[in-house]
């Protein structure tokens, strides 16, 4: 399912780090504005989780369609980098992941050599995150996209993880 983020009127900067199911935010906007016309991405309301005021909501771009726009949307503070928290929250909005475990995997950055992204994505993610940081607590667009790396980039890992997550398990056919 698609997600949405909340933004200010000015420069459409995010007002908070929360993600919402697109249909839920449309319903909230309709309730606030009192009509179905509020399915439009403009309404004055407050985030139901942190109460910060927002003026517009916008769908989170699909990472496979426009990865740079997805990166900008995940960059809550607008500094051009993804902190560990911003990255984890963005992944949690897209994938069925345990936030605590994901943070642990990012911090440990351990994994054996020759890791296949389909068989052991957590280990590969930890290595990709550690390599992308390069002396910083955050990851720039260039490091995220892997423009200057030969290893698997965070963007490549995320695209593989999204494909794997969209494949139904054998149990779902029973």
C-alpha positions as CSV (number, residue, x, y, z in Angstrom):
1,X,0.0,0.0,0.0
2,X,1.2,3.5,-0.7
3,X,2.1,5.9,2.1
4,X,1.7,9.6,2.6
5,X,3.7,12.3,4.4
6,X,2.6,15.6,6.0
7,X,4.1,18.9,4.9
8,X,4.0,22.6,5.5
9,X,2.7,25.0,2.9
10,X,6.0,26.7,2.5
11,X,8.4,24.7,0.3
12,X,6.4,21.5,1.2
13,X,8.9,20.6,3.9
14,X,7.8,17.7,6.1
15,X,6.4,18.7,9.5
16,X,7.2,15.4,11.2
17,X,8.7,12.0,10.6
18,X,5.4,10.1,10.6
19,X,4.1,8.0,7.6
20,X,0.5,7.3,7.0
21,X,-1.5,4.9,4.9
22,X,-2.6,6.9,1.9
23,X,-6.3,6.0,2.3
24,X,-6.2,6.9,6.0
25,X,-4.8,10.4,5.4
26,X,-7.4,10.9,2.6
27,X,-10.2,9.9,5.1
28,X,-8.8,12.2,7.8
29,X,-8.6,15.1,5.3
30,X,-12.3,14.4,4.3
31,X,-13.3,14.5,7.9
32,X,-11.5,17.7,8.7
33,X,-12.8,19.5,5.6
34,X,-16.2,17.9,5.8
35,X,-16.4,16.7,2.2
36,X,-15.1,14.3,-0.3
37,X,-13.5,17.2,-2.0
38,X,-10.8,17.1,0.7
39,X,-9.4,14.0,-1.0
40,X,-7.2,16.7,-2.5
41,X,-3.9,17.0,-0.8
42,X,-4.6,20.2,0.9
43,X,-6.2,20.6,4.3
44,X,-5.3,22.3,7.6
45,X,-5.0,19.8,10.4
46,X,-2.6,18.3,12.9
47,X,-0.6,15.1,12.8
48,X,-2.7,12.6,14.8
49,X,0.6,11.3,16.4
50,X,2.6,14.4,17.3
51,X,0.0,17.1,16.8
52,X,2.2,19.3,14.6
53,X,0.2,21.4,12.2
54,X,0.3,20.5,8.5
55,X,-1.2,22.1,5.4
56,X,-0.7,19.5,2.7
57,X,-0.2,15.8,2.5
58,X,1.6,14.1,-0.3
59,X,2.0,10.5,-1.4
60,X,5.4,9.0,-0.8
61,X,7.1,8.6,-4.2
62,X,7.7,5.0,-5.2
63,X,11.4,4.3,-4.7
64,X,11.6,2.3,-8.0
65,X,9.9,5.1,-10.0
66,X,11.7,8.2,-8.6
67,X,14.4,7.2,-6.1
68,X,15.7,10.8,-5.7
69,X,12.1,12.1,-4.8
70,X,11.7,9.2,-2.4
71,X,15.1,10.1,-0.8
72,X,14.0,13.8,-0.4
73,X,10.6,12.7,1.1
74,X,12.4,10.4,3.6
75,X,14.8,13.3,4.5
76,X,12.5,14.7,7.3
77,X,14.8,17.6,8.4
78,X,15.6,18.6,4.8
79,X,19.4,18.5,5.3
80,X,20.1,16.4,2.2
81,X,21.0,13.3,4.2
82,X,19.2,10.4,5.8
83,X,19.9,9.8,9.4
84,X,19.6,6.3,10.8
85,X,16.2,7.2,12.3
86,X,15.0,8.7,9.0
87,X,16.2,5.7,7.0
88,X,14.7,3.2,9.5
89,X,11.3,4.9,9.6
90,X,11.2,5.1,5.8
91,X,12.0,1.4,5.5
92,X,9.4,0.6,8.2
93,X,6.8,2.4,6.1
94,X,7.6,0.2,3.1
95,X,8.6,-3.1,4.5
96,X,7.4,-5.5,7.2
97,X,10.4,-4.9,9.4
98,X,11.1,-4.8,13.2
99,X,12.5,-1.3,13.8
100,X,14.7,-2.4,16.8
101,X,16.2,-5.3,14.9
102,X,16.8,-3.1,11.8
103,X,18.6,-0.5,13.9
104,X,20.7,-3.2,15.5
105,X,21.6,-4.6,12.0
106,X,22.6,-1.1,10.8
107,X,24.8,-0.5,13.9
108,X,26.5,-3.9,13.8
109,X,27.4,-3.6,10.1
110,X,28.5,-7.3,10.3
111,X,28.1,-9.8,7.5
112,X,30.1,-12.5,5.9
113,X,31.7,-11.9,2.5
114,X,29.9,-12.8,-0.6
115,X,26.5,-12.2,0.8
116,X,23.6,-12.7,-1.6
117,X,21.0,-9.9,-1.3
118,X,18.1,-12.4,-1.6
119,X,19.4,-14.9,0.9
120,X,20.7,-12.5,3.6
121,X,19.5,-9.0,3.1
122,X,20.0,-7.9,6.7
123,X,23.7,-8.5,6.6
124,X,24.1,-6.9,3.2
125,X,22.1,-3.9,4.5
126,X,24.4,-3.5,7.5
127,X,27.5,-3.5,5.2
128,X,25.9,-1.1,2.7
129,X,24.8,1.3,5.5
130,X,28.3,1.3,7.1
131,X,30.0,1.9,3.8
132,X,27.6,4.7,2.8
133,X,28.2,6.6,6.0
134,X,31.9,7.1,5.6
135,X,32.7,9.1,8.7
136,X,29.2,10.5,9.1
137,X,26.1,9.6,11.1
138,X,24.0,10.1,8.0
139,X,23.9,9.1,4.4
140,X,23.9,11.5,1.4
141,X,22.0,11.0,-1.8
142,X,25.3,10.1,-3.6
143,X,26.2,7.5,-1.0
144,X,22.6,6.1,-0.9
145,X,22.4,5.8,-4.7
146,X,25.9,4.2,-4.8
147,X,27.1,6.5,-7.7
148,X,30.7,6.0,-6.7
149,X,30.7,2.4,-5.3
150,X,31.2,-1.0,-6.6
151,X,29.5,-2.8,-3.7
152,X,25.7,-3.0,-3.5
153,X,24.2,0.4,-2.6
154,X,21.4,1.1,-0.1
155,X,19.2,2.0,-3.1
156,X,19.9,-1.4,-4.8
157,X,19.3,-3.2,-1.5
158,X,16.0,-1.4,-1.0
159,X,14.8,-2.2,-4.5
160,X,15.6,-5.9,-4.0
161,X,14.0,-5.9,-0.5
162,X,10.8,-4.4,-2.0
163,X,10.7,-7.0,-4.7
164,X,11.2,-9.8,-2.2
165,X,8.5,-8.3,0.1
166,X,6.0,-8.2,-2.7
167,X,6.3,-11.9,-3.6
168,X,3.7,-13.9,-1.6
169,X,5.1,-16.6,0.6
170,X,4.2,-20.3,-0.1
171,X,2.1,-20.3,3.0
172,X,-0.3,-17.7,1.5
173,X,-1.3,-20.2,-1.2
174,X,-2.4,-22.8,1.3
